[in-house]
Amino acid sequence: MRVKRKYLPYIAGGLWLTVGLGLMIRGFLWWQENFSLTLSILYFVTLIPLAIAFSSKILMRVTRRTLTHIQKLPDKVCMFAFQPAKSYGIMLFMISLGILLRHSPIPHLYLGTLYLLMGLSLSLASFNFIKFQ
């Protein structure tokens, strides 16, 4: 499906936000195995500064590179062209890593923390795509 280039940042941001929210939900569910909802929210709030730092230091560079890639594209492109082909390999690696971690002996409490941190970071970074327009 071909779309106008101007919609690609929304597609990229929507993907990052969806994945981020999915990771946060999974992380919260795993935390619920060990903590009450109140304690889970309190711990989540303590992760916010780490997520902001990771999002602004690491993921901001990725969003800038992706937006630069988008700007170089012709006016009408495939809707999946919002990121370079190399980035799809990284996505496949991250998905595979997530599957391996879920099936590993690492306690869900620790995985929940990792998932919440990554999910919040991705969600925050997604707004870089959306505000680009």
N, C-alpha and C positions, 0 to 999 in steps of 0.2 A: 504494500500500500504506500503510495507516494503522498507526501504532505509538504506544505510550505516549510522552509527552513525556520521561519520565525516560531513554529510550534515545537521545535525540537527541545529547547530548554524546558518547556513544560513537561514534555514526555520524560526527559531525564530526571527532572525534579520530582515528578510523580512516582517514578520508579524508585528513586532513593528514599522518598518519604514512605512509600508502601513497604519497602524492605525494612526500613528503620522501625516503623510501627510494628511490623510482624516480629522482629527481633525483640522489641521491648515487651510485647505481649507474652512471647515465649519465656523471656527472662522473668517477668512478674509471676507467671504460673509456676516456674521452678522455685522462685523465692517463697511462694505461698505454701510450698511443701514444708518450709522450715520456719517461716515467720508469719505473724499476723499481718493483715492488710496495713494497719497503722505503722508497724515497724518496717514493712516493705517500702512504704512511701517515704518514711524518714531516711532509710538507707539510700533510696533512689535520689533524694534531694542532695545527699552528700556526693553522689556521682556527677552531678551537674557541672561543677567546675572542671573536672577531668574531661568530660565530654566536650565542653566548650573549648578547652585547650586542644584536644585532639582534632576537633572539627576545624578550628581556626588555623592550626599549624600544619596539619597533614592534608585533610580533605579539602581545604580551601585551594591548595595547589592543584589538586585533581579537578576540581570544578572549573578553575581558570583554564587549565589545559583543554578540558572538554568544551568549554564555551569558545575557546579559540578555534578548536577543530570545527565546531558548528559554523562559526562565522566564515570559514573558508569554503563551505559547501555551496553548491549551486542552489538556486531558489527553490526548486522542487526536488526532493530526495526521498529515499526509502525511510519510513518512520524509525527504523532501527539504526540509522546512520548517525544518531545523536552522539555516539562515541566511536573512537577508532576501533578497528578490528582487534588490536592487541588488548584492549580493555575487556573484550568479551572473554578472552582467555583468562584474565584476572578474575572476572566474575565466575567463570566455571571453577577455577581454583578455590575461590572463597565458598562457593556452594558446596564443593566436595569437602572442604575443611569443616564446614558446619555439620555436614552429615557424619563425618568421622568423629567430631567432638561429641555429638549427640549420642553416638553409640560407644563412646569410650567409657572407661571406668571413673572418669573425673566426676565428682559429686555435682549434682544439679545446682547446688548452692553457688559453687564457683562459676559454673557455666552461665548461670543466670546473671551473675555480675558482669561477666564478659559480654553476654548478649545485650544486657541493658546499656552498658557503656557504648558498645558499637551501634546499637539501634538509636540511641539518643544522638550520637555523633552524626550518623547518616541523616537523621531527621533534621537536625539543625543545618547541616550542609545543603540539604535539598532546597532550602530557601534561597541559596545563592543562585540557583538556576531560575527559580520562579521570579525573583526580584530583578533578574537580568533584563527583562523586557522593560 
